[in-house]
C-alpha cells in the first residue's frame, strides 16, 4: 500500500499568519467605535474607540490553513453612520469585503495591498446628507407680526420642533430618521392660531431620486413662506412673512 502525501502550497502571510491584522485609519470627523461578535474571529481591538484623525488596530485569530475569516464594524459613537469590513480567504485567494450603510455618513475602503502585509482600512466622511442624516433639519424664521404655532400629526414624522415661534424670532424643526437611511418624508405647518389652519403654511417634504428635498408649501390666509432650494446636505431654511 502506497501512502500519498498532499502538500499545501507555501503562502507568505506576513504578519497575518496568526490572524488578520488591520490598521484602522479614521479620516472622518467623528469618533468611531469598533464592534464585533464572538463569531467574528476578532482577537482584540485597540483602541475600541478611534478618535477622529487617529489610528487603531484589529487583530484576528489563527485559522486551520489560512488566517480565519474575519469581520467587524466601525460606527459613529453618536448619530447614524457605520461600515462593516471583513476578509475571507481560501488557500491564499483573498476576498476583501466592505458594506457601507445607507445613511452614507461614512464609508470604508481598502487601498491596494498584498496579503502579506497588515491590511489598511480607511474610513472617510461622505456627509451625503449633512445634518439631515437623522431627519430633515429646518430653520424657521418668523418675519410676521404674530406668533406662529407648530402643528403636526402622529403621521408627520417630526421628531421635535419649536412651538410656538415668537414674532421676529427664529426656531427649529427636526424630522425623523428613515430605517432605509437618511431622512424620512415628513410634513408640518406653522399657523397664527393654535389648532386653526386657516392662516399659515403647511409643508410636505419628500426627496427626489438623488436625495434632494422637495418642499411643497400649502399657504392659507395672509401668511406666506419663502423657501429657497437647498441641497440635501445642508439644513433647510424657511421664512414666514405676511402677504
C-alpha positions in Angstrom: 0.0 0.0 0.0 1.4 3.3 -1.0 0.8 6.4 1.1 0.0 9.7 -0.7 1.1 13.0 0.8 -0.8 16.1 -0.1 1.4 19.2 0.0 -0.1 22.6 0.7 1.4 25.5 -1.2 3.7 27.6 0.9 2.0 31.0 1.3 3.6 34.1 2.7 1.1 35.7 5.0 3.5 38.1 6.7 2.0 39.4 10.0 -1.3 37.8 9.1 -0.1 34.2 9.6 -1.6 34.1 13.2 -4.7 36.1 12.3 -5.5 39.0 10.0 -4.0 42.3 11.2 -5.8 45.5 10.4 -4.7 49.1 10.6 -7.8 51.4 11.0 -7.3 54.9 9.7 -10.0 57.2 10.8 -10.2 60.1 8.3 -13.7 61.1 9.4 -14.8 63.9 11.6 -16.2 61.5 14.2 -15.1 59.1 16.9 -15.5 55.6 15.5 -16.4 52.6 17.7 -15.2 49.1 16.8 -17.7 46.3 17.4 -17.6 42.6 16.7 -19.4 39.4 17.8 -18.0 36.2 19.2 -18.3 34.6 15.7 -16.3 37.5 14.1 -12.9 35.8 14.8 -11.6 39.0 16.3 -8.9 38.5 18.9 -8.7 42.1 20.1 -9.1 45.7 19.0 -7.1 48.6 20.3 -8.5 51.1 21.0 -12.2 50.2 20.9 -13.0 53.9 20.1 -10.7 55.5 17.5 -10.7 59.4 17.7 -11.1 61.4 14.5 -7.9 61.6 12.6 -6.3 58.8 14.6 -5.4 55.1 14.0 -6.5 51.9 15.6 -5.7 48.2 15.3 -7.7 45.0 15.0 -6.2 41.5 15.2 -7.9 38.3 14.1 -7.3 34.7 15.1 -5.3 31.9 13.5 -7.1 29.6 11.1 -6.5 26.0 10.1 -4.7 26.8 6.9 -5.4 30.4 6.0 -6.0 33.1 8.7 -9.5 32.8 10.0 -12.2 34.8 8.1 -12.9 38.0 10.0 -15.5 40.8 10.1 -16.2 43.8 12.3 -17.9 47.1 12.2 -16.9 50.7 12.8 -19.7 53.2 13.7 -20.1 56.7 15.0 -20.3 56.8 18.7 -23.4 59.1 18.3 -25.7 59.5 15.4 -26.1 57.4 12.2 -23.2 56.1 10.2 -21.4 52.7 10.1 -19.4 50.4 7.8 -18.7 46.6 8.0 -15.4 45.3 6.8 -14.0 41.8 6.5 -11.7 39.4 4.8 -12.1 35.8 3.7 -9.6 33.6 2.0 -9.3 30.1 0.6 -5.8 28.7 0.0 -4.4 32.2 -0.4 -7.2 33.6 -2.6 -8.2 36.7 -0.6 -11.5 38.5 -0.8 -11.9 41.8 0.9 -15.4 42.8 1.9 -16.9 46.3 2.6 -20.5 47.2 3.3 -21.4 50.8 3.9 -24.8 51.7 5.4 -27.5 53.6 3.6 -27.1 56.8 5.7 -23.9 57.4 3.8 -22.3 59.4 6.5 -19.0 57.5 6.5 -17.6 54.9 4.1 -14.7 52.4 4.3 -12.4 51.1 1.6 -9.3 49.0 1.3 -6.4 50.6 -0.7 -4.5 48.2 -2.9 -2.3 45.9 -0.8 -1.0 42.4 -0.7 -2.0 39.6 1.6 1.4 39.5 3.4 1.1 43.0 4.9 -1.1 44.4 7.6 -4.4 45.3 6.0 -5.1 49.0 5.9 -8.7 50.2 6.0 -9.5 53.8 5.5 -12.7 55.3 6.9 -13.7 58.7 5.5 -16.5 61.2 5.8 -19.0 61.2 3.0 -21.5 63.7 4.5 -24.1 62.7 1.9 -27.0 64.0 4.0 -25.1 66.5 6.2 -27.3 67.5 9.3 -30.3 65.7 7.6 -28.8 62.2 8.1 -31.0 61.5 11.1 -34.0 63.6 9.9 -34.7 66.7 7.8 -33.4 69.8 9.6 -35.3 73.1 9.3 -34.5 76.6 10.4 -37.8 78.6 10.6 -37.6 82.4 10.6 -40.8 84.2 11.7 -40.8 87.6 10.0 -44.5 88.1 10.6 -46.1 90.3 13.3 -47.7 87.3 15.1 -46.5 84.2 17.0 -46.6 81.0 14.8 -47.7 77.7 16.3 -46.3 74.3 15.1 -48.9 71.8 14.0 -48.2 68.1 13.3 -50.0 64.8 13.4 -48.8 61.3 14.6 -48.1 60.6 11.0 -46.0 63.7 10.3 -42.6 62.1 11.0 -41.5 65.1 13.1 -39.1 64.3 16.0 -39.4 67.8 17.6 -39.8 71.4 16.9 -40.2 74.9 18.5 -43.8 75.7 19.3 -44.5 78.5 19.2 -42.0 80.7 17.4 -42.4 84.3 18.6 -42.8 87.1 16.1 -39.4 88.2 14.8 -37.7 85.1 16.2 -36.1 82.0 14.7 -36.8 78.4 15.5 -36.0 74.8 14.5 -37.9 71.7 13.3 -36.3 68.3 13.2 -37.7 65.3 11.2 -37.2 61.6 11.8 -34.7 59.1 10.6 -35.7 56.6 7.9 -34.9 52.9 8.6 -33.7 52.7 5.0 -31.2 55.5 5.6 -31.4 59.3 5.6 -34.4 61.4 6.4 -38.0 60.3 6.3 -40.5 62.2 4.3 -42.4 64.5 6.6 -44.9 67.3 6.9 -45.7 70.1 9.3 -47.2 73.5 9.4 -47.0 76.8 11.3 -50.1 78.8 11.8 -51.1 82.1 13.5 -53.7 80.4 15.8 -53.2 77.2 17.7 -55.4 74.4 16.4 -56.5 76.5 13.4 -55.1 76.0 9.9 -56.8 78.9 8.2 -53.9 81.4 8.5 -50.4 79.9 7.9 -48.5 77.5 5.8 -48.2 73.7 5.8 -45.4 71.8 4.2 -44.9 68.3 2.7 -41.2 67.3 2.4 -40.2 64.5 0.1 -36.9 63.7 -1.7 -36.1 63.1 -5.3 -34.2 60.2 -6.9 -30.8 61.6 -5.8 -32.0 62.6 -2.3 -32.5 66.3 -2.8 -35.5 67.7 -0.9 -38.8 68.7 -2.5 -40.7 71.2 -0.3 -44.4 71.6 -1.3 -46.0 74.5 0.6 -49.7 74.9 1.1 -50.4 78.5 2.2 -53.7 79.7 3.7 -54.8 83.2 4.7 -52.4 86.1 4.9 -49.2 84.3 5.8 -46.8 83.1 3.1 -43.5 81.2 3.2 -40.3 82.0 1.4 -38.4 78.8 0.5 -35.0 78.7 -1.2 -34.0 75.4 -2.7 -31.2 73.8 -0.7 -29.1 70.7 -1.5 -29.7 67.6 0.6 -26.6 68.0 2.8 -27.4 71.4 4.4 -30.2 72.5 6.7 -33.3 73.7 5.0 -34.4 77.3 5.6 -38.0 78.7 5.6 -39.0 82.3 6.2 -42.6 83.2 7.1 -43.9 86.6 6.1 -47.2 88.4 5.7 -48.6 88.7 2.2 
